[in-house]
Amino acid sequence: MVLLTHAHLDHVGGAAEFGDRAAHPAEADALAAGVPASLYGAELYDKLGIDAAGEPVPELMIDVLPGPGYDPAVYRIEPMTVTRTLNDGDRIDLGGRALTVLHLPGHTSGSIALLEERTGTLYSGDIVYDGGLIDNLPNSDVTAYRQSMQFLADLDVSVVHPGHGHSFGRTGLRQLAEAYLARRSDL
């Protein structure tokens, strides 16, 4: 089984190879349609509806080809069907460990995080990480993101393992959530 925190290309690339794919229902249509993908910067920005705002866009989104003769033009994310939907509060038994699904929309409408309550470990996907949180994609929702950050600011955790970057603790989570809320206080 693969648990998908959201339907963005950098989180679902090989998911079609798994027989059992779990995600929030709000991500199912995007996964079934095939997540927009390209290894060419300009094409990817166009597919995702991202305005580079005058910033340079990399020609190729990877530094090294996966193998000799690899053609970046053939890269795509295979469409896939979600075989199990994950809703807020669902529990996933891993045999000796259990994860609770937290629906935290904002980055996408179906973004989820997974909380191992026994240890206080949060697997946050892209809802929070140490960096500039992305809330300006076509399927992002700043109002929902603010609500998710308000929830996370009060969540008692010991460690957060984000989808990008280094892990951090409870203090870091609170600081990141509060910084986002201050930056987006206009709503």
C-alpha positions as YAML, in Angstrom:
chain: A
units: angstrom
residues:
- id: 1
  name: MET
  ca: [0.00, 0.00, 0.00]
- id: 2
  name: VAL
  ca: [1.07, 3.56, -0.66]
- id: 3
  name: LEU
  ca: [-0.48, 6.45, 1.30]
- id: 4
  name: LEU
  ca: [-0.65, 9.64, -0.74]
- id: 5
  name: THR
  ca: [-0.63, 12.90, 1.21]
- id: 6
  name: HIS
  ca: [-1.79, 14.84, -1.87]
- id: 7
  name: ALA
  ca: [-1.85, 14.64, -5.67]
- id: 8
  name: HIS
  ca: [1.23, 16.58, -6.76]
- id: 9
  name: LEU
  ca: [3.79, 15.05, -9.11]
- id: 10
  name: ASP
  ca: [6.63, 15.05, -6.57]
- id: 11
  name: HIS
  ca: [4.54, 12.93, -4.18]
- id: 12
  name: VAL
  ca: [2.82, 10.44, -6.49]
- id: 13
  name: GLY
  ca: [5.41, 9.59, -9.16]
- id: 14
  name: GLY
  ca: [5.56, 5.81, -8.68]
- id: 15
  name: ALA
  ca: [2.20, 5.35, -6.96]
- id: 16
  name: ALA
  ca: [0.58, 3.70, -10.01]
- id: 17
  name: GLU
  ca: [2.93, 0.76, -9.48]
- id: 18
  name: PHE
  ca: [1.28, -0.10, -6.15]
- id: 19
  name: GLY
  ca: [-1.81, -2.29, -6.11]
- id: 20
  name: ASP
  ca: [-3.29, -0.50, -3.12]
- id: 21
  name: ARG
  ca: [-3.36, 3.33, -3.24]
- id: 22
  name: ALA
  ca: [-4.89, 5.35, -0.42]
- id: 23
  name: ALA
  ca: [-5.69, 9.08, -0.54]
- id: 24
  name: HIS
  ca: [-8.29, 11.60, 0.55]
- id: 25
  name: PRO
  ca: [-11.38, 11.52, -1.71]
- id: 26
  name: ALA
  ca: [-10.74, 15.11, -2.85]
- id: 27
  name: GLU
  ca: [-7.55, 13.90, -4.57]
- id: 28
  name: ALA
  ca: [-9.14, 10.94, -6.40]
- id: 29
  name: ASP
  ca: [-10.21, 12.80, -9.56]
- id: 30
  name: ALA
  ca: [-6.79, 14.41, -10.05]
- id: 31
  name: LEU
  ca: [-5.08, 11.04, -9.63]
- id: 32
  name: ALA
  ca: [-7.51, 9.33, -12.04]
- id: 33
  name: ALA
  ca: [-6.99, 12.03, -14.67]
- id: 34
  name: GLY
  ca: [-3.21, 11.83, -14.42]
- id: 35
  name: VAL
  ca: [-1.34, 14.44, -12.45]
- id: 36
  name: PRO
  ca: [0.13, 17.20, -14.69]
- id: 37
  name: ALA
  ca: [3.84, 16.57, -15.03]
- id: 38
  name: SER
  ca: [6.89, 17.53, -17.05]
- id: 39
  name: LEU
  ca: [10.61, 17.59, -16.45]
- id: 40
  name: TYR
  ca: [10.89, 20.79, -18.49]
- id: 41
  name: GLY
  ca: [10.48, 23.90, -16.34]
- id: 42
  name: ALA
  ca: [8.48, 26.09, -18.70]
- id: 43
  name: GLU
  ca: [6.15, 23.25, -19.68]
- id: 44
  name: LEU
  ca: [5.61, 22.23, -16.04]
- id: 45
  name: TYR
  ca: [4.85, 25.81, -14.98]
- id: 46
  name: ASP
  ca: [2.36, 26.06, -17.85]
- id: 47
  name: LYS
  ca: [0.65, 22.76, -16.93]
- id: 48
  name: LEU
  ca: [0.39, 23.77, -13.28]
- id: 49
  name: GLY
  ca: [-0.72, 27.32, -14.02]
- id: 50
  name: ILE
  ca: [2.26, 28.83, -12.20]
- id: 51
  name: ASP
  ca: [3.29, 32.37, -13.03]
- id: 52
  name: ALA
  ca: [7.07, 32.66, -12.62]
- id: 53
  name: ALA
  ca: [6.62, 36.40, -12.04]
- id: 54
  name: GLY
  ca: [9.82, 37.22, -13.90]
- id: 55
  name: GLU
  ca: [11.90, 34.68, -11.95]
- id: 56
  name: PRO
  ca: [14.11, 32.36, -14.00]
- id: 57
  name: VAL
  ca: [12.57, 28.97, -14.73]
- id: 58
  name: PRO
  ca: [14.97, 26.01, -14.95]
- id: 59
  name: GLU
  ca: [15.16, 24.44, -18.38]
- id: 60
  name: LEU
  ca: [15.23, 20.95, -16.88]
- id: 61
  name: MET
  ca: [13.77, 20.19, -13.43]
- id: 62
  name: ILE
  ca: [16.33, 17.49, -12.63]
- id: 63
  name: ASP
  ca: [20.11, 17.69, -12.34]
- id: 64
  name: VAL
  ca: [20.92, 14.14, -13.45]
- id: 65
  name: LEU
  ca: [19.14, 11.83, -15.88]
- id: 66
  name: PRO
  ca: [17.97, 8.51, -14.37]
- id: 67
  name: GLY
  ca: [20.08, 6.56, -16.87]
- id: 68
  name: PRO
  ca: [21.97, 6.76, -20.14]
- id: 69
  name: GLY
  ca: [19.72, 7.59, -23.07]
- id: 70
  name: TYR
  ca: [16.80, 8.66, -20.87]
- id: 71
  name: ASP
  ca: [14.50, 11.07, -22.70]
- id: 72
  name: PRO
  ca: [12.97, 13.65, -20.30]
- id: 73
  name: ALA
  ca: [10.20, 14.29, -22.85]
- id: 74
  name: VAL
  ca: [8.62, 10.88, -22.08]
- id: 75
  name: TYR
  ca: [8.18, 11.57, -18.36]
- id: 76
  name: ARG
  ca: [4.60, 11.43, -17.13]
- id: 77
  name: ILE
  ca: [2.57, 10.42, -14.11]
- id: 78
  name: GLU
  ca: [0.37, 7.44, -14.90]
- id: 79
  name: PRO
  ca: [-3.33, 7.90, -14.13]
- id: 80
  name: MET
  ca: [-4.39, 5.77, -11.18]
- id: 81
  name: THR
  ca: [-7.45, 4.83, -9.22]
- id: 82
  name: VAL
  ca: [-7.58, 5.33, -5.47]
- id: 83
  name: THR
  ca: [-8.38, 1.94, -3.95]
- id: 84
  name: ARG
  ca: [-8.94, 3.23, -0.41]
- id: 85
  name: THR
  ca: [-10.18, 6.64, 0.64]
- id: 86
  name: LEU
  ca: [-8.77, 8.28, 3.74]
- id: 87
  name: ASN
  ca: [-10.89, 10.72, 5.73]
- id: 88
  name: ASP
  ca: [-10.13, 12.80, 8.78]
- id: 89
  name: GLY
  ca: [-9.89, 10.59, 11.86]
- id: 90
  name: ASP
  ca: [-9.40, 7.31, 9.97]
- id: 91
  name: ARG
  ca: [-6.84, 5.00, 11.54]
- id: 92
  name: ILE
  ca: [-4.30, 2.98, 9.61]
- id: 93
  name: ASP
  ca: [-3.00, -0.11, 11.40]
- id: 94
  name: LEU
  ca: [0.57, -0.91, 10.44]
- id: 95
  name: GLY
  ca: [0.86, -3.88, 12.77]
- id: 96
  name: GLY
  ca: [2.28, -2.53, 16.02]
- id: 97
  name: ARG
  ca: [1.94, 1.08, 14.90]
- id: 98
  name: ALA
  ca: [-1.14, 3.09, 14.09]
- id: 99
  name: LEU
  ca: [-1.47, 6.32, 12.14]
- id: 100
  name: THR
  ca: [-4.39, 8.72, 12.39]
- id: 101
  name: VAL
  ca: [-5.37, 10.63, 9.26]
- id: 102
  name: LEU
  ca: [-5.59, 14.41, 9.65]
- id: 103
  name: HIS
  ca: [-7.35, 16.17, 6.77]
- id: 104
  name: LEU
  ca: [-5.52, 19.50, 6.50]
- id: 105
  name: PRO
  ca: [-6.62, 21.24, 3.30]
- id: 106
  name: GLY
  ca: [-4.94, 24.30, 1.88]
- id: 107
  name: HIS
  ca: [-1.94, 23.17, -0.14]
- id: 108
  name: THR
  ca: [-4.53, 21.05, -1.96]
- id: 109
  name: SER
  ca: [-8.15, 20.37, -1.03]
- id: 110
  name: GLY
  ca: [-7.37, 16.79, -0.06]
- id: 111
  name: SER
  ca: [-4.04, 17.27, 1.72]
- id: 112
  name: ILE
  ca: [-3.58, 14.92, 4.64]
- id: 113
  name: ALA
  ca: [-1.01, 14.37, 7.34]
- id: 114
  name: LEU
  ca: [-0.51, 11.19, 9.32]
- id: 115
  name: LEU
  ca: [-0.11, 11.26, 13.11]
- id: 116
  name: GLU
  ca: [1.34, 8.44, 15.17]
- id: 117
  name: GLU
  ca: [-0.29, 9.48, 18.43]
- id: 118
  name: ARG
  ca: [1.67, 7.06, 20.62]
- id: 119
  name: THR
  ca: [4.98, 8.73, 19.75]
- id: 120
  name: GLY
  ca: [3.75, 12.18, 18.73]
- id: 121
  name: THR
  ca: [5.23, 11.76, 15.25]
- id: 122
  name: LEU
  ca: [3.58, 13.74, 12.45]
- id: 123
  name: TYR
  ca: [4.18, 12.95, 8.77]
- id: 124
  name: SER
  ca: [3.02, 16.23, 7.30]
- id: 125
  name: GLY
  ca: [3.34, 15.85, 3.54]
- id: 126
  name: ASP
  ca: [3.38, 19.39, 2.11]
- id: 127
  name: ILE
  ca: [0.96, 21.02, 4.54]
- id: 128
  name: VAL
  ca: [3.96, 22.22, 6.58]
- id: 129
  name: TYR
  ca: [7.72, 22.13, 6.11]
- id: 130
  name: ASP
  ca: [10.59, 24.45, 6.93]
- id: 131
  name: GLY
  ca: [10.37, 26.83, 3.98]
- id: 132
  name: GLY
  ca: [7.99, 29.04, 2.05]
- id: 133
  name: LEU
  ca: [4.67, 27.21, 2.07]
- id: 134
  name: ILE
  ca: [3.05, 27.01, -1.35]
- id: 135
  name: ASP
  ca: [-0.52, 28.26, -1.34]
- id: 136
  name: ASN
  ca: [-0.78, 29.83, -4.79]
- id: 137
  name: LEU
  ca: [-1.36, 26.83, -7.04]
- id: 138
  name: PRO
  ca: [-4.68, 26.49, -8.89]
- id: 139
  name: ASN
  ca: [-5.95, 23.89, -6.39]
- id: 140
  name: SER
  ca: [-4.69, 25.70, -3.26]
- id: 141
  name: ASP
  ca: [-7.04, 27.44, -0.83]
- id: 142
  name: VAL
  ca: [-5.54, 30.08, 1.49]
- id: 143
  name: THR
  ca: [-8.59, 30.24, 3.77]
- id: 144
  name: ALA
  ca: [-8.47, 26.46, 4.30]
- id: 145
  name: TYR
  ca: [-4.68, 26.64, 4.70]
- id: 146
  name: ARG
  ca: [-5.10, 29.19, 7.49]
- id: 147
  name: GLN
  ca: [-7.54, 26.89, 9.31]
- id: 148
  name: SER
  ca: [-5.09, 23.99, 8.95]
- id: 149
  name: MET
  ca: [-2.26, 26.14, 10.33]
- id: 150
  name: GLN
  ca: [-4.42, 27.19, 13.29]
- id: 151
  name: PHE
  ca: [-4.98, 23.49, 14.03]
- id: 152
  name: LEU
  ca: [-1.27, 22.67, 13.68]
- id: 153
  name: ALA
  ca: [-0.20, 25.59, 15.90]
- id: 154
  name: ASP
  ca: [-1.94, 23.84, 18.81]
- id: 155
  name: LEU
  ca: [-1.09, 20.23, 17.90]
- id: 156
  name: ASP
  ca: [1.02, 18.45, 20.51]
- id: 157
  name: VAL
  ca: [3.74, 16.57, 18.62]
- id: 158
  name: SER
  ca: [7.30, 15.49, 19.37]
- id: 159
  name: VAL
  ca: [8.61, 15.51, 15.80]
- id: 160
  name: VAL
  ca: [7.40, 16.47, 12.33]
- id: 161
  name: HIS
  ca: [8.70, 14.65, 9.26]
- id: 162
  name: PRO
  ca: [7.73, 16.88, 6.31]
- id: 163
  name: GLY
  ca: [7.49, 15.98, 2.64]
- id: 164
  name: HIS
  ca: [10.45, 18.31, 1.96]
- id: 165
  name: GLY
  ca: [13.44, 19.31, 4.05]
- id: 166
  name: HIS
  ca: [14.59, 18.43, 7.52]
- id: 167
  name: SER
  ca: [12.49, 17.19, 10.44]
- id: 168
  name: PHE
  ca: [11.69, 19.56, 13.32]
- id: 169
  name: GLY
  ca: [10.01, 19.50, 16.70]
- id: 170
  name: ARG
  ca: [6.97, 21.00, 18.38]
- id: 171
  name: THR
  ca: [8.50, 24.46, 18.73]
- id: 172
  name: GLY
  ca: [9.38, 24.53, 15.03]
- id: 173
  name: LEU
  ca: [5.85, 23.46, 14.08]
- id: 174
  name: ARG
  ca: [4.30, 26.23, 16.16]
- id: 175
  name: GLN
  ca: [6.72, 28.84, 14.73]
- id: 176
  name: LEU
  ca: [6.04, 27.79, 11.13]
- id: 177
  name: ALA
  ca: [2.27, 27.78, 11.66]
- id: 178
  name: GLU
  ca: [2.27, 31.15, 13.41]
- id: 179
  name: ALA
  ca: [4.55, 32.68, 10.74]
- id: 180
  name: TYR
  ca: [2.16, 31.53, 8.02]
- id: 181
  name: LEU
  ca: [-0.84, 32.90, 9.91]
- id: 182
  name: ALA
  ca: [0.91, 36.26, 10.37]
- id: 183
  name: ARG
  ca: [1.92, 36.41, 6.71]
- id: 184
  name: ARG
  ca: [-1.60, 35.58, 5.53]
- id: 185
  name: SER
  ca: [-3.45, 37.66, 8.14]
- id: 186
  name: ASP
  ca: [-5.13, 39.58, 5.31]
- id: 187
  name: LEU
  ca: [-7.91, 36.97, 5.08]
...
